[in-house]
Amino acid sequence: MNKIKLYWSIISPTLKIMSIGIVVFFVIGVALSIPLCLVWNWLMPTIFDLPTINVLEAFGLSVLVTLLSPRKVDFAKNKSVENIPDVKLNDELNDKLEKVLKDITSEFKA
């Protein structure tokens, strides 16, 4: 019986924090789904003849869209200019563009 009390004393704070986190997730998710629900019910039935939705359906729709459009998560915090490959590419493109513009302007000089 003492082992059960020991395990429960270890697990119960974690369960409380997890349940609070889940409740906060749903409350914030439903609150942020209200604008989606309002805009959907304003536009979609008149434009596309679709049915109106409630707030929980808007929450499900926002979760579905979030799951279907994943984002790249980058945990690297050092974002210096040297690490970005586009800067080197932009420099090369600018050099080529200047060369082409010089060629074009030299052809059309009077």
C-alpha positions as CSV (number, residue, x, y, z in Angstrom):
1,M,0.0,0.0,0.0
2,N,2.9,2.3,0.7
3,K,4.2,1.8,-2.9
4,I,0.9,2.9,-4.3
5,K,0.9,6.0,-2.2
6,L,4.5,6.7,-3.3
7,Y,3.7,6.2,-7.0
8,W,0.5,8.3,-6.7
9,S,2.4,11.1,-5.0
10,I,4.8,11.2,-7.9
11,I,2.2,10.9,-10.7
12,S,-0.6,13.1,-9.3
13,P,1.2,16.5,-9.8
14,T,2.1,15.5,-13.4
15,L,-1.5,14.5,-14.1
16,K,-2.8,17.8,-12.6
17,I,-0.4,19.8,-14.8
18,M,-1.3,17.8,-17.9
19,S,-5.1,18.2,-17.3
20,I,-4.7,21.9,-16.8
21,G,-2.7,22.1,-20.0
22,I,-5.3,20.2,-22.0
23,V,-8.1,22.4,-20.6
24,V,-6.2,25.5,-21.4
25,F,-5.5,24.2,-25.0
26,F,-9.2,23.6,-25.6
27,V,-10.3,26.9,-24.0
28,I,-7.8,29.0,-26.1
29,G,-8.6,26.9,-29.2
30,V,-12.3,27.4,-28.9
31,A,-11.8,31.1,-28.2
32,L,-9.6,31.5,-31.3
33,S,-12.2,29.5,-33.4
34,I,-14.9,32.1,-32.8
35,P,-13.6,34.5,-35.6
36,L,-13.3,31.5,-38.0
37,C,-16.9,30.5,-37.2
38,L,-18.2,34.0,-37.7
39,V,-16.4,34.6,-41.0
40,W,-17.4,31.1,-42.3
41,N,-21.1,31.7,-41.4
42,W,-20.9,35.2,-43.0
43,L,-19.3,34.2,-46.3
44,M,-19.6,30.5,-47.1
45,P,-23.4,30.1,-47.2
46,T,-23.9,33.0,-49.5
47,I,-20.9,32.4,-51.8
48,F,-20.8,28.6,-52.1
49,D,-24.1,27.5,-50.6
50,L,-22.4,25.7,-47.8
51,P,-24.0,25.1,-44.4
52,T,-23.3,27.1,-41.4
53,I,-21.0,25.7,-38.6
54,N,-20.8,26.1,-34.9
55,V,-17.8,27.0,-32.8
56,L,-16.8,23.4,-32.1
57,E,-16.9,22.6,-35.8
58,A,-14.8,25.7,-36.4
59,F,-12.3,24.4,-33.8
60,G,-12.1,21.1,-35.5
61,L,-11.7,22.8,-38.9
62,S,-8.8,24.9,-37.5
63,V,-7.2,21.8,-36.0
64,L,-7.5,20.0,-39.4
65,V,-6.0,22.8,-41.3
66,T,-3.1,23.0,-38.8
67,L,-2.5,19.3,-39.2
68,L,-2.6,19.4,-43.0
69,S,-0.2,22.4,-43.3
70,P,2.9,21.5,-41.3
71,R,5.5,24.1,-40.6
72,K,9.2,23.7,-40.4
73,V,10.4,24.0,-36.8
74,D,13.9,25.3,-36.6
75,F,15.5,25.2,-33.2
76,A,18.8,26.7,-34.3
77,K,19.0,30.2,-32.9
78,N,22.1,31.5,-34.8
79,K,20.8,33.0,-37.9
80,S,23.7,35.0,-39.1
81,V,23.9,36.3,-42.7
82,E,26.6,33.8,-43.6
83,N,24.4,30.8,-42.8
84,I,21.6,32.0,-45.2
85,P,22.3,30.7,-48.7
86,D,20.0,33.2,-50.3
87,V,22.4,36.1,-49.6
88,K,25.1,34.5,-51.7
89,L,22.6,33.8,-54.4
90,N,21.4,37.4,-54.3
91,D,24.9,38.7,-54.6
92,E,25.6,36.5,-57.7
93,L,22.3,37.5,-59.3
94,N,23.0,41.2,-58.6
95,D,26.4,40.9,-60.3
96,K,24.9,39.2,-63.3
97,L,22.1,41.7,-63.5
98,E,24.5,44.6,-63.4
99,K,26.6,43.0,-66.2
100,V,23.5,42.5,-68.4
101,L,22.4,46.1,-67.8
102,K,25.8,47.4,-68.7
103,D,25.7,45.4,-71.9
104,I,22.2,46.7,-72.8
105,T,23.0,50.3,-72.0
106,S,26.2,50.1,-74.1
107,E,24.2,48.9,-77.1
108,F,21.7,51.7,-77.0
109,K,24.1,54.6,-76.4
110,A,23.9,57.2,-79.1
